[in-house]
Each structure stands twice: as C-alpha cells, then as structure tokens.
Amino acid sequence: MGICLLLAGISVAQTLKRGSDEAPVFLDYRGVQIGWLADDVRKKLGNPADKGDEQDVYKFSETESCQVQYDKATRKVTAISVDFSNGASTAITPQQVFGGEIEKKPDGSMYKMVRYPKAGYWVSYYRGGGDSPMITVTMQKLQ
C-alpha cells in the first residue's frame, strides 16, 4: 500500500510540473478572451484610443494600457498585452496569472511563460526591476 501511495504521489508531481497539460488560470482580461471578435471587444472595453484593423490600443488610466491584436482575415483576437506602469495599484499579480508566486531575480524582476496547448494560447508575466517597475502580462494564440 505504501508503494502505491508513493507511486501515486510521483504521478501527481509529474503532472503538476507539466504546465502544458494544466488549464490556464488567466482566462481573460477585463472579460475579453482570445478568439473574440473585434466588435465584441469594442463593446466590452469601449472606444480604443487607437483603433485599427489588426490592433486596438486602450488606455484605461495613466498606469494601465492594453493592446488587442486581431487576425486580419477573421477579425478575431489573437493576442492581448497589458501594461502597468508607475507602481499601478491595480496591476495583475503572478497569483492571478499562474495561481502562485514566481521566482524573483536579485534585481527584483520576474518572468514566466507557460504554454497551454489544450486552451490554444500561452501566457507570460514580466515585471521589471526597480522601485516602480513596468509589469506586462501577455496572452497569445498558439500558432
């Protein structure tokens, strides 16, 4: 029985290490998801500061902005990239993106990217070093 429990524990540990098989924690930004149509994004987020056929740029505040990229043929969202600057209090955390902490480098910066083939996209989190770091969270459709 002890061997069965040990083998089950090893199997679970191996499964958890394979981020590609896990379901993503970060599913959307302000309700917008990969695969949405441009018109639906604009209904949800409002008028972009810069509107285009392949990309919209939104500026929600002095410290939060977002770029939404579209496939030219289908007009569906292929990528969402969110930037937080100047110590934004509303910045997305690693916990919100991955469900836990990520390793901090000696300069205070952090970076992690996980591919989710079953969901069809990858997610990355970047935090620069320093006192007022830029934070960028990106989700992009897998090619």
Residue frames as qw, qx, qy, qz and C-alpha x, y, z in Angstrom:
[[0.000, 0.887, 0.462, 0.000, 0.00, 0.00, 0.00],
 [0.322, -0.774, 0.105, 0.535, 2.86, 2.39, 0.81],
 [0.390, -0.100, 0.602, 0.689, 4.36, 1.78, -2.64],
 [0.186, 0.645, 0.663, 0.331, 1.02, 2.57, -4.30],
 [0.149, -0.934, -0.243, 0.217, 0.77, 5.87, -2.40],
 [0.405, -0.558, 0.346, 0.636, 4.37, 6.73, -3.29],
 [0.344, 0.171, 0.687, 0.616, 3.78, 5.99, -6.99],
 [0.069, 0.816, 0.557, 0.139, 0.55, 8.00, -6.95],
 [0.268, -0.863, -0.034, 0.427, 2.43, 10.93, -5.39],
 [0.396, -0.297, 0.521, 0.696, 5.14, 10.76, -8.07],
 [0.265, 0.474, 0.710, 0.449, 2.49, 10.66, -10.80],
 [0.058, -0.919, -0.382, 0.076, 0.73, 13.74, -9.39],
 [0.356, -0.719, 0.188, 0.566, 4.03, 15.62, -9.03],
 [0.388, -0.025, 0.630, 0.672, 4.96, 14.85, -12.64],
 [0.159, 0.695, 0.641, 0.285, 1.56, 16.01, -13.85],
 [0.171, -0.926, -0.218, 0.256, 1.79, 19.30, -11.95],
 [0.417, -0.510, 0.355, 0.664, 5.25, 20.02, -13.40],
 [0.311, 0.246, 0.673, 0.624, 3.92, 19.79, -16.94],
 [0.149, 0.457, 0.225, -0.848, 2.39, 23.26, -17.29],
 [0.229, 0.144, -0.601, -0.752, 1.40, 22.46, -20.87],
 [0.294, -0.289, -0.891, -0.189, -1.25, 19.99, -19.65],
 [0.096, -0.439, -0.622, 0.641, -2.73, 22.23, -16.98],
 [0.115, 0.816, 0.505, 0.258, -5.66, 24.52, -17.55],
 [0.282, 0.375, -0.132, 0.873, -4.68, 28.20, -17.51],
 [0.204, -0.539, -0.576, 0.579, -5.57, 30.34, -14.51],
 [0.064, 0.488, -0.053, -0.869, -5.57, 33.59, -16.53],
 [0.434, 0.431, 0.778, 0.142, -8.54, 33.22, -18.88],
 [0.233, 0.798, 0.403, 0.384, -9.33, 36.80, -19.83],
 [0.292, -0.103, -0.190, 0.932, -8.50, 40.45, -19.36],
 [0.281, 0.209, 0.189, -0.918, -11.44, 42.62, -18.31],
 [0.696, 0.319, 0.501, -0.404, -13.68, 39.86, -19.68],
 [0.604, 0.662, -0.305, -0.322, -12.05, 39.75, -23.14],
 [0.796, -0.232, 0.550, 0.103, -10.66, 36.41, -24.34],
 [0.097, -0.343, 0.750, 0.557, -8.53, 35.05, -27.16],
 [0.139, 0.272, 0.905, 0.295, -10.82, 34.25, -30.10],
 [0.171, 0.706, 0.488, -0.484, -13.33, 37.07, -29.53],
 [0.429, 0.641, 0.407, 0.489, -14.43, 39.19, -32.48],
 [0.295, 0.129, -0.090, 0.942, -13.14, 42.78, -32.66],
 [0.321, -0.510, -0.284, -0.746, -16.69, 44.17, -32.46],
 [0.730, -0.536, -0.422, -0.043, -17.34, 42.26, -29.24],
 [0.607, -0.140, -0.279, 0.731, -14.06, 43.53, -27.73],
 [0.073, 0.276, 0.060, 0.956, -15.05, 47.12, -28.53],
 [0.539, -0.570, -0.378, -0.492, -18.49, 46.61, -26.99],
 [0.775, -0.443, -0.383, 0.238, -16.87, 45.25, -23.82],
 [0.592, -0.263, -0.127, 0.751, -13.92, 47.69, -23.49],
 [0.093, 0.880, 0.199, -0.421, -15.34, 50.79, -25.21],
 [0.544, 0.833, -0.066, 0.072, -13.68, 53.02, -27.77],
 [0.825, -0.143, 0.010, 0.547, -9.97, 52.36, -28.16],
 [0.180, -0.809, 0.120, 0.546, -7.50, 55.26, -28.01],
 [0.146, 0.513, -0.641, -0.553, -6.07, 53.93, -31.28],
 [0.792, 0.242, 0.469, -0.308, -8.32, 51.79, -33.47],
 [0.180, 0.517, -0.683, -0.483, -7.12, 49.61, -36.34],
 [0.836, 0.158, -0.344, -0.396, -7.96, 46.57, -38.43],
 [0.772, 0.142, -0.588, 0.196, -5.24, 44.48, -36.81],
 [0.470, -0.153, -0.579, 0.649, -4.79, 46.15, -33.40],
 [0.270, -0.845, -0.230, -0.401, -6.62, 48.33, -30.91],
 [0.405, 0.125, -0.524, 0.739, -4.88, 50.24, -28.12],
 [0.443, -0.767, -0.398, -0.238, -6.78, 51.08, -24.94],
 [0.270, 0.286, -0.475, 0.787, -5.62, 53.47, -22.25],
 [0.486, -0.613, -0.617, -0.086, -7.61, 52.96, -19.06],
 [0.422, -0.892, -0.061, 0.154, -5.54, 55.25, -16.85],
 [0.128, 0.889, -0.440, 0.021, -2.11, 56.82, -16.57],
 [0.311, -0.516, 0.794, -0.081, -0.82, 53.49, -15.29],
 [0.589, 0.115, 0.798, -0.049, -2.80, 50.87, -17.27],
 [0.479, 0.520, -0.318, -0.632, -2.99, 50.27, -21.00],
 [0.710, 0.064, 0.701, -0.029, -3.77, 47.33, -23.25],
 [0.292, 0.428, -0.579, -0.629, -3.14, 46.27, -26.84],
 [0.748, 0.191, 0.594, -0.227, -5.51, 43.80, -28.50],
 [0.059, 0.400, -0.694, -0.596, -4.33, 42.21, -31.75],
 [0.769, 0.328, 0.337, -0.434, -6.65, 40.71, -34.35],
 [0.527, 0.061, 0.732, 0.427, -6.28, 38.24, -37.17],
 [0.133, 0.314, -0.270, -0.901, -6.72, 40.30, -40.33],
 [0.275, -0.083, -0.800, -0.527, -8.88, 37.71, -42.10],
 [0.379, -0.444, -0.811, -0.020, -11.18, 36.63, -39.26],
 [0.180, -0.650, 0.062, -0.736, -11.10, 39.79, -37.06],
 [0.820, -0.493, -0.289, -0.030, -10.68, 37.51, -34.02],
 [0.322, -0.859, 0.379, -0.124, -8.41, 38.29, -31.06],
 [0.861, 0.265, -0.377, 0.216, -5.01, 36.61, -31.40],
 [0.561, 0.011, -0.456, 0.691, -3.19, 38.42, -28.57],
 [0.322, -0.897, -0.184, -0.242, -3.81, 40.63, -25.56],
 [0.610, 0.092, -0.357, 0.701, -0.95, 42.51, -23.91],
 [0.350, -0.887, -0.262, -0.149, -1.49, 44.60, -20.79],
 [0.501, 0.306, -0.333, 0.738, 0.99, 47.13, -19.38],
 [0.468, -0.842, -0.267, 0.030, 1.02, 48.56, -15.88],
 [0.526, 0.418, -0.223, 0.706, 3.46, 51.35, -15.05],
 [0.046, -0.539, 0.266, -0.798, 4.48, 53.73, -12.25],
 [0.002, -0.033, 0.840, -0.542, 3.58, 51.32, -9.45],
 [0.519, -0.221, -0.382, -0.732, -0.02, 50.81, -10.58],
 [0.403, -0.193, 0.691, -0.568, -2.13, 49.65, -7.65],
 [0.829, 0.231, 0.197, -0.470, -4.38, 47.64, -9.98],
 [0.298, 0.541, -0.751, -0.235, -1.54, 45.64, -11.56],
 [0.946, -0.020, -0.227, -0.232, -2.18, 41.97, -12.21],
 [0.439, -0.641, 0.620, -0.114, -0.18, 39.69, -9.90],
 [0.230, 0.324, -0.902, -0.170, 1.61, 36.39, -10.63],
 [0.290, 0.131, 0.863, -0.394, -1.04, 34.70, -8.48],
 [0.571, 0.520, 0.243, -0.587, -3.77, 35.96, -10.81],
 [0.495, 0.586, -0.509, -0.391, -1.84, 34.75, -13.86],
 [0.491, 0.297, -0.819, -0.009, -0.42, 31.41, -12.66],
 [0.788, -0.460, -0.327, -0.245, -2.12, 30.69, -9.35],
 [0.799, -0.480, -0.094, 0.350, 1.05, 31.17, -7.32],
 [0.206, -0.872, 0.267, 0.355, 4.28, 33.08, -6.84],
 [0.831, 0.491, -0.067, 0.254, 7.08, 33.12, -9.41],
 [0.746, -0.269, -0.076, 0.604, 10.78, 33.42, -8.75],
 [0.040, 0.998, -0.009, -0.050, 12.13, 36.92, -8.21],
 [0.749, 0.372, -0.165, 0.523, 15.60, 37.68, -9.58],
 [0.534, -0.323, -0.302, 0.720, 18.17, 39.60, -7.48],
 [0.092, 0.085, 0.121, 0.985, 17.26, 42.89, -9.21],
 [0.355, 0.289, 0.503, -0.733, 13.58, 42.37, -8.33],
 [0.502, 0.280, -0.433, -0.694, 12.49, 41.45, -11.84],
 [0.596, 0.052, 0.771, -0.218, 10.33, 38.42, -12.62],
 [0.494, 0.359, -0.478, -0.632, 9.46, 36.49, -15.78],
 [0.438, 0.020, 0.895, -0.084, 7.50, 33.37, -16.54],
 [0.542, 0.266, -0.372, -0.705, 5.78, 31.99, -19.63],
 [0.459, 0.023, 0.874, -0.155, 3.56, 28.92, -19.82],
 [0.346, 0.101, -0.633, -0.685, 2.07, 27.32, -22.93],
 [0.534, 0.142, 0.672, -0.493, -1.42, 25.84, -22.70],
 [0.060, 0.097, -0.793, -0.598, -1.92, 23.77, -25.87],
 [0.013, 0.454, 0.891, -0.021, -5.34, 22.49, -24.81],
 [0.060, 0.769, 0.370, -0.518, -6.57, 26.07, -24.33],
 [0.595, 0.632, 0.337, 0.366, -4.80, 27.18, -27.53],
 [0.139, 0.912, -0.107, 0.370, -2.68, 30.02, -26.12],
 [0.656, -0.045, -0.431, 0.618, 0.31, 30.93, -23.97],
 [0.300, -0.930, -0.156, -0.145, 0.55, 33.40, -21.08],
 [0.626, 0.174, -0.316, 0.691, 3.55, 35.39, -19.89],
 [0.375, -0.908, -0.181, 0.040, 4.19, 37.66, -16.92],
 [0.607, 0.293, -0.171, 0.718, 7.06, 40.15, -16.83],
 [0.343, -0.927, -0.139, 0.058, 7.91, 42.54, -14.00],
 [0.499, 0.647, -0.279, 0.505, 10.92, 44.80, -14.37],
 [0.603, -0.258, -0.459, 0.599, 13.29, 45.59, -11.53],
 [0.129, 0.305, -0.073, 0.941, 13.46, 48.82, -9.56],
 [0.095, 0.188, 0.587, -0.782, 11.13, 50.84, -7.36],
 [0.559, 0.455, 0.225, -0.655, 8.38, 51.49, -9.94],
 [0.296, -0.152, 0.849, 0.411, 8.60, 48.53, -12.30],
 [0.567, 0.225, -0.354, -0.709, 6.71, 48.09, -15.54],
 [0.504, 0.019, 0.845, -0.175, 4.53, 44.97, -15.49],
 [0.491, 0.300, -0.473, -0.668, 3.44, 43.31, -18.72],
 [0.570, 0.069, 0.793, -0.204, 1.01, 40.40, -18.95],
 [0.398, 0.378, -0.517, -0.657, 0.52, 38.85, -22.37],
 [0.670, 0.134, 0.718, -0.131, -1.69, 36.08, -23.67],
 [0.319, 0.523, -0.491, -0.619, -1.31, 34.97, -27.28],
 [0.923, 0.227, 0.091, -0.296, -2.86, 32.34, -29.50],
 [0.587, -0.339, 0.667, 0.309, -0.56, 29.42, -30.24],
 [0.425, 0.563, -0.425, -0.567, 0.44, 29.18, -33.89]]
